[in-house]
Amino acid sequence: MTHQEIYQLAKEWTYEAGEILRKAVTEQLTVEYKTSAADLVTEKDKEIERFFANKINQVFPTHFLLGEEGVQKDQAYQPEEETVWIVDPIDGTTNFVHTKANFSISVAVYVKGEPVIGIIYDVIKDEMFHVLVGAGLYINDRPAETALAEREIEEALICINHLWLAPNPYINEIKMQKMVGDIRGFRCIGSAALELAYVATGRMDGAIFNGLGPWDYAAGYVMLKEQGLVCTTTAGDVINPYQHSPILAASQALHTKILNDYIELKN
């Protein structure tokens, strides 16, 4: 099957999964904690990941699934040598539970280590960001703007979690506070995938995350590369798409400015 055919199926499955979640926001949810009271998981996270696992197993039995909830068990493979679907069934579970908005389904397909397909679906807004490498980034059926504005730091809107502005063991909060004072404003949507999609489409100018799972950023990474934007670790290193990573995404000039002037790692 061609990449184009996989792309079409991936979009169809994502829309189907979105319909399940649209119904779910009107239902009583069973919520559990993973690592803390701020790290939530619902039965819908697991249901949606199982939905993708079943579809992939039926249609692409030689493909592999890397998902946040780990529903696909007993997989032994070298991701750089295989076709891997990287799926976050609900990116922004806390928003899904509390506000019933600003959450997304994130689906990426990487072939032998190369990003090929990225889909980020804002379920409530029915807004799908999607890309097949080389064919352009789209918002629903409309091509995304490709000539994105190159912002000066004082004009920039940056996505950053408020936690990195308070004392923390990872990143110098004093420099982060200075950046927030220098830029036009900062936002925290609560879905890293959506925030990266917003950077890729010019709605936001940059995004900084201390630690994301591959399912959080894999689809956004495909979009950023397609748009000619820069996405690295917060140390400026190349990302391994199959591992947890801190992320810095922006245009080339803004990425360089943030990396040089505002990010100081503590370890």
Secondary structure, DSSP 8 states (H G I E B T S, - for coil): --HHHHHHHHHHHHHHHHHHHHHHTTS---EEESSSTTSEEEHHHHHHHHHHHHHHHHH-TT-EEEETT--S-S----GGGSEEEEEEEEETHHHHHHTS-S-EEEEEEEETTEEEEEEEEETTTTEEEEEETTS-EEETTEE--SS-----GGG-EEEE-GGGGS--SSB-HHHHHHHHHHSSEEE--S-HHHHHHHHHTTSSSEEEEEEE-HHHHHHHHHHHHHTT-EEE-TTS----TTS-EEEEEE-HHHHHHHHHHT--B--
